[in-house]
Amino acid sequence: MTSLNGIADLATIVTAIVAVLAYGTYRWTLHARMRNLERALAKKTQPNDDSLTLAQLAIALLLTEPQVIEAASRSKKVESCAGQSGKEYRFRMKRASN
């Protein structure tokens, strides 16, 4: 029975380590998506067209549309706006307030 208890304890420790590594990878992935979204939007500096549609961002970042929305909602630098037709999501960098 002692060896079974040792194996059980080892399995518990390995499971905890794997869980911590998985959570760390998940959080790093979320941060990387947000950072990549901000970089993609920072490249758009034209005065009349400084935003990108949800589909354009999804294609450029190789993400799904829900992943782009999640990354944008986590960022303090990105804001959403309605497109010209009112039926499309657009994202742009927040403008500095005076």
Backbone atoms as SQL, in Angstrom:
CREATE TABLE atoms (id INTEGER PRIMARY KEY, chain TEXT, resi INTEGER, resn TEXT, atom TEXT, x REAL, y REAL, z REAL);
INSERT INTO atoms VALUES
  (1, 'A', 1, 'MET', 'N', 0.799, -1.193, 0.000),
  (2, 'A', 1, 'MET', 'CA', 0.000, 0.000, 0.000),
  (3, 'A', 1, 'MET', 'C', 0.849, 1.267, 0.000),
  (4, 'A', 2, 'THR', 'N', 2.012, 1.202, 0.556),
  (5, 'A', 2, 'THR', 'CA', 2.871, 2.370, 0.624),
  (6, 'A', 2, 'THR', 'C', 3.282, 2.826, -0.768),
  (7, 'A', 3, 'SER', 'N', 3.568, 1.868, -1.642),
  (8, 'A', 3, 'SER', 'CA', 3.968, 2.257, -2.994),
  (9, 'A', 3, 'SER', 'C', 2.797, 2.872, -3.756),
  (10, 'A', 4, 'LEU', 'N', 1.580, 2.397, -3.503),
  (11, 'A', 4, 'LEU', 'CA', 0.412, 2.990, -4.156),
  (12, 'A', 4, 'LEU', 'C', 0.182, 4.424, -3.676),
  (13, 'A', 5, 'ASN', 'N', 0.400, 4.663, -2.411),
  (14, 'A', 5, 'ASN', 'CA', 0.267, 6.024, -1.877),
  (15, 'A', 5, 'ASN', 'C', 1.322, 6.939, -2.479),
  (16, 'A', 6, 'GLY', 'N', 2.526, 6.439, -2.651),
  (17, 'A', 6, 'GLY', 'CA', 3.586, 7.230, -3.272),
  (18, 'A', 6, 'GLY', 'C', 3.265, 7.565, -4.711),
  (19, 'A', 7, 'ILE', 'N', 2.741, 6.585, -5.441),
  (20, 'A', 7, 'ILE', 'CA', 2.354, 6.817, -6.840),
  (21, 'A', 7, 'ILE', 'C', 1.206, 7.821, -6.912),
  (22, 'A', 8, 'ALA', 'N', 0.253, 7.714, -5.989),
  (23, 'A', 8, 'ALA', 'CA', -0.876, 8.645, -5.957),
  (24, 'A', 8, 'ALA', 'C', -0.394, 10.065, -5.655),
  (25, 'A', 9, 'ASP', 'N', 0.540, 10.186, -4.720),
  (26, 'A', 9, 'ASP', 'CA', 1.083, 11.508, -4.404),
  (27, 'A', 9, 'ASP', 'C', 1.829, 12.104, -5.594),
  (28, 'A', 10, 'LEU', 'N', 2.598, 11.284, -6.274),
  (29, 'A', 10, 'LEU', 'CA', 3.329, 11.735, -7.459),
  (30, 'A', 10, 'LEU', 'C', 2.362, 12.161, -8.565),
  (31, 'A', 11, 'ALA', 'N', 1.301, 11.391, -8.756),
  (32, 'A', 11, 'ALA', 'CA', 0.302, 11.734, -9.774),
  (33, 'A', 11, 'ALA', 'C', -0.380, 13.057, -9.442),
  (34, 'A', 12, 'THR', 'N', -0.614, 13.310, -8.174),
  (35, 'A', 12, 'THR', 'CA', -1.230, 14.570, -7.748),
  (36, 'A', 12, 'THR', 'C', -0.309, 15.750, -8.056),
  (37, 'A', 13, 'ILE', 'N', 0.965, 15.575, -7.768),
  (38, 'A', 13, 'ILE', 'CA', 1.932, 16.643, -8.023),
  (39, 'A', 13, 'ILE', 'C', 2.066, 16.907, -9.521),
  (40, 'A', 14, 'VAL', 'N', 2.157, 15.855, -10.317),
  (41, 'A', 14, 'VAL', 'CA', 2.275, 16.012, -11.769),
  (42, 'A', 14, 'VAL', 'C', 1.027, 16.684, -12.338),
  (43, 'A', 15, 'THR', 'N', -0.148, 16.301, -11.845),
  (44, 'A', 15, 'THR', 'CA', -1.393, 16.910, -12.308),
  (45, 'A', 15, 'THR', 'C', -1.424, 18.402, -11.985),
  (46, 'A', 16, 'ALA', 'N', -0.987, 18.773, -10.802),
  (47, 'A', 16, 'ALA', 'CA', -0.961, 20.186, -10.420),
  (48, 'A', 16, 'ALA', 'C', 0.006, 20.976, -11.304),
  (49, 'A', 17, 'ILE', 'N', 1.171, 20.402, -11.580),
  (50, 'A', 17, 'ILE', 'CA', 2.153, 21.082, -12.432),
  (51, 'A', 17, 'ILE', 'C', 1.603, 21.273, -13.844),
  (52, 'A', 18, 'VAL', 'N', 0.970, 20.245, -14.393),
  (53, 'A', 18, 'VAL', 'CA', 0.392, 20.340, -15.736),
  (54, 'A', 18, 'VAL', 'C', -0.720, 21.390, -15.761),
  (55, 'A', 19, 'ALA', 'N', -1.529, 21.444, -14.709),
  (56, 'A', 19, 'ALA', 'CA', -2.610, 22.433, -14.652),
  (57, 'A', 19, 'ALA', 'C', -2.061, 23.855, -14.616),
  (58, 'A', 20, 'VAL', 'N', -1.018, 24.088, -13.839),
  (59, 'A', 20, 'VAL', 'CA', -0.416, 25.419, -13.752),
  (60, 'A', 20, 'VAL', 'C', 0.200, 25.815, -15.092),
  (61, 'A', 21, 'LEU', 'N', 0.888, 24.895, -15.748),
  (62, 'A', 21, 'LEU', 'CA', 1.474, 25.186, -17.057),
  (63, 'A', 21, 'LEU', 'C', 0.391, 25.462, -18.107),
  (64, 'A', 22, 'ALA', 'N', -0.685, 24.705, -18.072),
  (65, 'A', 22, 'ALA', 'CA', -1.782, 24.928, -19.031),
  (66, 'A', 22, 'ALA', 'C', -2.422, 26.288, -18.815),
  (67, 'A', 23, 'TYR', 'N', -2.632, 26.671, -17.561),
  (68, 'A', 23, 'TYR', 'CA', -3.231, 27.968, -17.270),
  (69, 'A', 23, 'TYR', 'C', -2.296, 29.104, -17.700),
  (70, 'A', 24, 'GLY', 'N', -1.011, 28.938, -17.436),
  (71, 'A', 24, 'GLY', 'CA', -0.040, 29.946, -17.857),
  (72, 'A', 24, 'GLY', 'C', -0.008, 30.111, -19.370),
  (73, 'A', 25, 'THR', 'N', -0.064, 29.002, -20.092),
  (74, 'A', 25, 'THR', 'CA', -0.099, 29.053, -21.555),
  (75, 'A', 25, 'THR', 'C', -1.364, 29.739, -22.047),
  (76, 'A', 26, 'TYR', 'N', -2.492, 29.439, -21.417),
  (77, 'A', 26, 'TYR', 'CA', -3.764, 30.056, -21.782),
  (78, 'A', 26, 'TYR', 'C', -3.701, 31.575, -21.593),
  (79, 'A', 27, 'ARG', 'N', -3.203, 32.021, -20.451),
  (80, 'A', 27, 'ARG', 'CA', -3.117, 33.457, -20.183),
  (81, 'A', 27, 'ARG', 'C', -2.138, 34.150, -21.125),
  (82, 'A', 28, 'TRP', 'N', -1.020, 33.489, -21.431),
  (83, 'A', 28, 'TRP', 'CA', -0.037, 34.048, -22.353),
  (84, 'A', 28, 'TRP', 'C', -0.650, 34.184, -23.748),
  (85, 'A', 29, 'THR', 'N', -1.430, 33.206, -24.171),
  (86, 'A', 29, 'THR', 'CA', -2.078, 33.249, -25.481),
  (87, 'A', 29, 'THR', 'C', -3.066, 34.411, -25.556),
  (88, 'A', 30, 'LEU', 'N', -3.845, 34.618, -24.497),
  (89, 'A', 30, 'LEU', 'CA', -4.787, 35.743, -24.480),
  (90, 'A', 30, 'LEU', 'C', -4.042, 37.074, -24.578),
  (91, 'A', 31, 'HIS', 'N', -2.966, 37.199, -23.847),
  (92, 'A', 31, 'HIS', 'CA', -2.182, 38.442, -23.880),
  (93, 'A', 31, 'HIS', 'C', -1.552, 38.653, -25.264),
  (94, 'A', 32, 'ALA', 'N', -1.038, 37.587, -25.868),
  (95, 'A', 32, 'ALA', 'CA', -0.423, 37.703, -27.194),
  (96, 'A', 32, 'ALA', 'C', -1.452, 38.120, -28.239),
  (97, 'A', 33, 'ARG', 'N', -2.659, 37.581, -28.151),
  (98, 'A', 33, 'ARG', 'CA', -3.709, 37.976, -29.097),
  (99, 'A', 33, 'ARG', 'C', -4.044, 39.451, -28.956),
  (100, 'A', 34, 'MET', 'N', -4.158, 39.907, -27.715),
  (101, 'A', 34, 'MET', 'CA', -4.473, 41.313, -27.483),
  (102, 'A', 34, 'MET', 'C', -3.343, 42.209, -28.001),
  (103, 'A', 35, 'ARG', 'N', -2.104, 41.839, -27.732),
  (104, 'A', 35, 'ARG', 'CA', -0.957, 42.615, -28.184),
  (105, 'A', 35, 'ARG', 'C', -0.896, 42.654, -29.713),
  (106, 'A', 36, 'ASN', 'N', -1.144, 41.526, -30.372),
  (107, 'A', 36, 'ASN', 'CA', -1.123, 41.487, -31.834),
  (108, 'A', 36, 'ASN', 'C', -2.252, 42.321, -32.431),
  (109, 'A', 37, 'LEU', 'N', -3.403, 42.322, -31.792),
  (110, 'A', 37, 'LEU', 'CA', -4.522, 43.149, -32.248),
  (111, 'A', 37, 'LEU', 'C', -4.153, 44.625, -32.147),
  (112, 'A', 38, 'GLU', 'N', -3.575, 45.024, -31.035),
  (113, 'A', 38, 'GLU', 'CA', -3.167, 46.420, -30.860),
  (114, 'A', 38, 'GLU', 'C', -2.119, 46.825, -31.885),
  (115, 'A', 39, 'ARG', 'N', -1.188, 45.942, -32.189),
  (116, 'A', 39, 'ARG', 'CA', -0.163, 46.246, -33.193),
  (117, 'A', 39, 'ARG', 'C', -0.777, 46.390, -34.578),
  (118, 'A', 40, 'ALA', 'N', -1.720, 45.531, -34.911),
  (119, 'A', 40, 'ALA', 'CA', -2.359, 45.613, -36.228),
  (120, 'A', 40, 'ALA', 'C', -3.131, 46.915, -36.371),
  (121, 'A', 41, 'LEU', 'N', -3.811, 47.331, -35.307),
  (122, 'A', 41, 'LEU', 'CA', -4.563, 48.584, -35.364),
  (123, 'A', 41, 'LEU', 'C', -3.654, 49.801, -35.311),
  (124, 'A', 42, 'ALA', 'N', -2.512, 49.691, -34.672),
  (125, 'A', 42, 'ALA', 'CA', -1.580, 50.822, -34.584),
  (126, 'A', 42, 'ALA', 'C', -1.001, 51.165, -35.956),
  (127, 'A', 43, 'LYS', 'N', -0.991, 50.210, -36.863),
  (128, 'A', 43, 'LYS', 'CA', -0.472, 50.468, -38.217),
  (129, 'A', 43, 'LYS', 'C', -1.436, 51.318, -39.034),
  (130, 'A', 44, 'LYS', 'N', -2.695, 51.358, -38.647),
  (131, 'A', 44, 'LYS', 'CA', -3.693, 52.156, -39.363),
  (132, 'A', 44, 'LYS', 'C', -3.674, 53.574, -38.813),
  (133, 'A', 45, 'THR', 'N', -3.053, 54.490, -39.531),
  (134, 'A', 45, 'THR', 'CA', -2.934, 55.867, -39.037),
  (135, 'A', 45, 'THR', 'C', -3.551, 56.888, -39.983),
  (136, 'A', 46, 'GLN', 'N', -4.293, 56.436, -40.974),
  (137, 'A', 46, 'GLN', 'CA', -4.903, 57.386, -41.901),
  (138, 'A', 46, 'GLN', 'C', -6.023, 58.143, -41.193),
  (139, 'A', 47, 'PRO', 'N', -6.134, 59.437, -41.421),
  (140, 'A', 47, 'PRO', 'CA', -7.108, 60.231, -40.675),
  (141, 'A', 47, 'PRO', 'C', -8.562, 59.840, -40.923),
  (142, 'A', 48, 'ASN', 'N', -8.928, 59.488, -42.136),
  (143, 'A', 48, 'ASN', 'CA', -10.323, 59.186, -42.438),
  (144, 'A', 48, 'ASN', 'C', -10.661, 57.706, -42.320),
  (145, 'A', 49, 'ASP', 'N', -9.667, 56.861, -42.283),
  (146, 'A', 49, 'ASP', 'CA', -9.922, 55.430, -42.199),
  (147, 'A', 49, 'ASP', 'C', -8.881, 54.795, -41.283),
  (148, 'A', 50, 'ASP', 'N', -9.125, 54.910, -39.981),
  (149, 'A', 50, 'ASP', 'CA', -8.173, 54.379, -39.015),
  (150, 'A', 50, 'ASP', 'C', -8.691, 53.116, -38.329),
  (151, 'A', 51, 'SER', 'N', -9.674, 52.451, -38.938),
  (152, 'A', 51, 'SER', 'CA', -10.248, 51.266, -38.315),
  (153, 'A', 51, 'SER', 'C', -10.205, 50.079, -39.277),
  (154, 'A', 52, 'LEU', 'N', -10.375, 48.909, -38.706),
  (155, 'A', 52, 'LEU', 'CA', -10.436, 47.672, -39.484),
  (156, 'A', 52, 'LEU', 'C', -11.689, 46.914, -39.088),
  (157, 'A', 53, 'THR', 'N', -12.254, 46.190, -40.037),
  (158, 'A', 53, 'THR', 'CA', -13.448, 45.405, -39.736),
  (159, 'A', 53, 'THR', 'C', -13.057, 44.147, -38.974),
  (160, 'A', 54, 'LEU', 'N', -14.051, 43.532, -38.391),
  (161, 'A', 54, 'LEU', 'CA', -13.846, 42.295, -37.658),
  (162, 'A', 54, 'LEU', 'C', -13.275, 41.217, -38.569),
  (163, 'A', 55, 'ALA', 'N', -13.804, 41.109, -39.775),
  (164, 'A', 55, 'ALA', 'CA', -13.319, 40.098, -40.718),
  (165, 'A', 55, 'ALA', 'C', -11.875, 40.372, -41.144),
  (166, 'A', 56, 'GLN', 'N', -11.536, 41.633, -41.389),
  (167, 'A', 56, 'GLN', 'CA', -10.160, 41.975, -41.768),
  (168, 'A', 56, 'GLN', 'C', -9.174, 41.612, -40.660),
  (169, 'A', 57, 'LEU', 'N', -9.546, 41.895, -39.423),
  (170, 'A', 57, 'LEU', 'CA', -8.665, 41.563, -38.305),
  (171, 'A', 57, 'LEU', 'C', -8.541, 40.060, -38.123),
  (172, 'A', 58, 'ALA', 'N', -9.649, 39.351, -38.287),
  (173, 'A', 58, 'ALA', 'CA', -9.609, 37.894, -38.145),
  (174, 'A', 58, 'ALA', 'C', -8.677, 37.275, -39.177),
  (175, 'A', 59, 'ILE', 'N', -8.729, 37.776, -40.397),
  (176, 'A', 59, 'ILE', 'CA', -7.850, 37.257, -41.450),
  (177, 'A', 59, 'ILE', 'C', -6.397, 37.646, -41.183),
  (178, 'A', 60, 'ALA', 'N', -6.163, 38.881, -40.807),
  (179, 'A', 60, 'ALA', 'CA', -4.791, 39.354, -40.595),
  (180, 'A', 60, 'ALA', 'C', -4.120, 38.663, -39.411),
  (181, 'A', 61, 'LEU', 'N', -4.897, 38.362, -38.374),
  (182, 'A', 61, 'LEU', 'CA', -4.324, 37.771, -37.159),
  (183, 'A', 61, 'LEU', 'C', -4.458, 36.252, -37.111),
  (184, 'A', 62, 'LEU', 'N', -5.099, 35.681, -38.117),
  (185, 'A', 62, 'LEU', 'CA', -5.332, 34.236, -38.173),
  (186, 'A', 62, 'LEU', 'C', -6.099, 33.742, -36.952),
  (187, 'A', 63, 'LEU', 'N', -7.151, 34.489, -36.607),
  (188, 'A', 63, 'LEU', 'CA', -8.013, 34.155, -35.481),
  (189, 'A', 63, 'LEU', 'C', -9.444, 34.040, -35.962),
  (190, 'A', 64, 'THR', 'N', -10.295, 33.482, -35.126),
  (191, 'A', 64, 'THR', 'CA', -11.720, 33.481, -35.434),
  (192, 'A', 64, 'THR', 'C', -12.306, 34.824, -34.995),
  (193, 'A', 65, 'GLU', 'N', -13.487, 35.136, -35.478),
  (194, 'A', 65, 'GLU', 'CA', -14.106, 36.404, -35.115),
  (195, 'A', 65, 'GLU', 'C', -14.379, 36.510, -33.608),
  (196, 'A', 66, 'PRO', 'N', -14.868, 35.448, -32.950),
  (197, 'A', 66, 'PRO', 'CA', -15.040, 35.560, -31.490),
  (198, 'A', 66, 'PRO', 'C', -13.718, 35.789, -30.747),
  (199, 'A', 67, 'GLN', 'N', -12.632, 35.241, -31.235),
  (200, 'A', 67, 'GLN', 'CA', -11.331, 35.463, -30.600),
  (201, 'A', 67, 'GLN', 'C', -10.893, 36.919, -30.753),
  (202, 'A', 68, 'VAL', 'N', -11.182, 37.527, -31.902),
  (203, 'A', 68, 'VAL', 'CA', -10.848, 38.943, -32.116),
  (204, 'A', 68, 'VAL', 'C', -11.673, 39.814, -31.175),
  (205, 'A', 69, 'ILE', 'N', -12.955, 39.500, -31.036),
  (206, 'A', 69, 'ILE', 'CA', -13.821, 40.270, -30.137),
  (207, 'A', 69, 'ILE', 'C', -13.338, 40.152, -28.698),
  (208, 'A', 70, 'GLU', 'N', -12.940, 38.948, -28.295),
  (209, 'A', 70, 'GLU', 'CA', -12.437, 38.745, -26.937),
  (210, 'A', 70, 'GLU', 'C', -11.142, 39.530, -26.698),
  (211, 'A', 71, 'ALA', 'N', -10.247, 39.502, -27.666),
  (212, 'A', 71, 'ALA', 'CA', -8.987, 40.240, -27.532),
  (213, 'A', 71, 'ALA', 'C', -9.255, 41.740, -27.458),
  (214, 'A', 72, 'ALA', 'N', -10.187, 42.224, -28.261),
  (215, 'A', 72, 'ALA', 'CA', -10.505, 43.654, -28.252),
  (216, 'A', 72, 'ALA', 'C', -11.152, 44.063, -26.932),
  (217, 'A', 73, 'SER', 'N', -11.971, 43.195, -26.369),
  (218, 'A', 73, 'SER', 'CA', -12.636, 43.540, -25.113),
  (219, 'A', 73, 'SER', 'C', -11.660, 43.542, -23.941),
  (220, 'A', 74, 'ARG', 'N', -10.561, 42.827, -24.047),
  (221, 'A', 74, 'ARG', 'CA', -9.554, 42.805, -22.984),
  (222, 'A', 74, 'ARG', 'C', -8.621, 44.016, -23.047),
  (223, 'A', 75, 'SER', 'N', -8.545, 44.661, -24.194),
  (224, 'A', 75, 'SER', 'CA', -7.608, 45.763, -24.376),
  (225, 'A', 75, 'SER', 'C', -8.216, 47.079, -23.915),
  (226, 'A', 76, 'LYS', 'N', -7.395, 47.878, -23.251),
  (227, 'A', 76, 'LYS', 'CA', -7.822, 49.223, -22.851),
  (228, 'A', 76, 'LYS', 'C', -7.553, 50.232, -23.953),
  (229, 'A', 77, 'LYS', 'N', -6.812, 49.824, -24.985),
  (230, 'A', 77, 'LYS', 'CA', -6.428, 50.736, -26.061),
  (231, 'A', 77, 'LYS', 'C', -7.322, 50.627, -27.292),
  (232, 'A', 78, 'VAL', 'N', -8.185, 49.624, -27.350),
  (233, 'A', 78, 'VAL', 'CA', -8.992, 49.368, -28.541),
  (234, 'A', 78, 'VAL', 'C', -10.452, 49.676, -28.233),
  (235, 'A', 79, 'GLU', 'N', -11.104, 50.335, -29.175),
  (236, 'A', 79, 'GLU', 'CA', -12.536, 50.594, -29.040),
  (237, 'A', 79, 'GLU', 'C', -13.255, 50.095, -30.286),
  (238, 'A', 80, 'SER', 'N', -14.497, 49.729, -30.110),
  (239, 'A', 80, 'SER', 'CA', -15.285, 49.264, -31.245),
  (240, 'A', 80, 'SER', 'C', -16.200, 50.381, -31.711),
  (241, 'A', 81, 'CYS', 'N', -16.591, 50.293, -32.963),
  (242, 'A', 81, 'CYS', 'CA', -17.512, 51.268, -33.521),
  (243, 'A', 81, 'CYS', 'C', -18.319, 50.573, -34.615),
  (244, 'A', 82, 'ALA', 'N', -19.431, 51.173, -34.969),
  (245, 'A', 82, 'ALA', 'CA', -20.258, 50.613, -36.038),
  (246, 'A', 82, 'ALA', 'C', -19.688, 51.022, -37.385),
  (247, 'A', 83, 'GLY', 'N', -19.806, 50.135, -38.351),
  (248, 'A', 83, 'GLY', 'CA', -19.341, 50.443, -39.699),
  (249, 'A', 83, 'GLY', 'C', -20.285, 51.403, -40.383),
  (250, 'A', 84, 'GLN', 'N', -19.973, 51.747, -41.617),
  (251, 'A', 84, 'GLN', 'CA', -20.781, 52.716, -42.355),
  (252, 'A', 84, 'GLN', 'C', -22.193, 52.214, -42.579),
  (253, 'A', 85, 'SER', 'N', -22.349, 50.924, -42.780),
  (254, 'A', 85, 'SER', 'CA', -23.690, 50.384, -42.994),
  (255, 'A', 85, 'SER', 'C', -24.398, 50.120, -41.678),
  (256, 'A', 86, 'GLY', 'N', -23.665, 50.166, -40.569),
  (257, 'A', 86, 'GLY', 'CA', -24.251, 49.901, -39.266),
  (258, 'A', 86, 'GLY', 'C', -24.377, 48.419, -38.966),
  (259, 'A', 87, 'LYS', 'N', -23.970, 47.572, -39.914),
  (260, 'A', 87, 'LYS', 'CA', -24.120, 46.132, -39.745),
  (261, 'A', 87, 'LYS', 'C', -22.796, 45.414, -39.541),
  (262, 'A', 88, 'GLU', 'N', -21.705, 46.143, -39.526),
  (263, 'A', 88, 'GLU', 'CA', -20.413, 45.488, -39.369),
  (264, 'A', 88, 'GLU', 'C', -19.688, 46.061, -38.156),
  (265, 'A', 89, 'TYR', 'N', -18.934, 45.199, -37.505),
  (266, 'A', 89, 'TYR', 'CA', -18.108, 45.636, -36.387),
  (267, 'A', 89, 'TYR', 'C', -16.800, 46.178, -36.931),
  (268, 'A', 90, 'ARG', 'N', -16.375, 47.302, -36.379),
  (269, 'A', 90, 'ARG', 'CA', -15.077, 47.875, -36.713),
  (270, 'A', 90, 'ARG', 'C', -14.351, 48.164, -35.415),
  (271, 'A', 91, 'PHE', 'N', -13.044, 48.069, -35.459),
  (272, 'A', 91, 'PHE', 'CA', -12.221, 48.337, -34.284),
  (273, 'A', 91, 'PHE', 'C', -11.155, 49.352, -34.644),
  (274, 'A', 92, 'ARG', 'N', -10.805, 50.208, -33.690),
  (275, 'A', 92, 'ARG', 'CA', -9.750, 51.189, -33.879),
  (276, 'A', 92, 'ARG', 'C', -9.109, 51.483, -32.527),
  (277, 'A', 93, 'MET', 'N', -7.949, 52.121, -32.592),
  (278, 'A', 93, 'MET', 'CA', -7.272, 52.513, -31.363),
  (279, 'A', 93, 'MET', 'C', -8.032, 53.688, -30.754),
  (280, 'A', 94, 'LYS', 'N', -8.093, 53.734, -29.444),
  (281, 'A', 94, 'LYS', 'CA', -8.749, 54.850, -28.766),
  (282, 'A', 94, 'LYS', 'C', -7.961, 56.117, -29.023),
  (283, 'A', 95, 'ARG', 'N', -8.686, 57.158, -29.241),
  (284, 'A', 95, 'ARG', 'CA', -8.046, 58.454, -29.470),
  (285, 'A', 95, 'ARG', 'C', -7.761, 59.115, -28.140),
  (286, 'A', 96, 'ALA', 'N', -6.662, 59.825, -28.088),
  (287, 'A', 96, 'ALA', 'CA', -6.283, 60.526, -26.851),
  (288, 'A', 96, 'ALA', 'C', -7.217, 61.698, -26.619),
  (289, 'A', 97, 'SER', 'N', -7.706, 61.825, -25.409),
  (290, 'A', 97, 'SER', 'CA', -8.580, 62.946, -25.044),
  (291, 'A', 97, 'SER', 'C', -7.732, 64.137, -24.651),
  (292, 'A', 98, 'ASN', 'N', -8.193, 65.302, -25.021),
  (293, 'A', 98, 'ASN', 'CA', -7.449, 66.521, -24.659),
  (294, 'A', 98, 'ASN', 'C', -7.898, 67.052, -23.345);
